[in-house]
Amino acid sequence: MNSLARNTVRGVLGIVMAAAANWLVNYIVDRIFGPEEEYE
């Protein structure tokens, strides 16, 4: 695999993993504390 393809795959996987980690943290916090209440 050449360097350009490797870096492209690494970048895409980095974005996907960051999004998945962010979603997982939000999910766990919602499970512990309940859904976030809306303030007006």
Secondary structure, DSSP 8 states (H G I E B T S, - for coil): --HHHHHHHHHHHHHHHHHHHHHHHHHHHHHHH-S-----
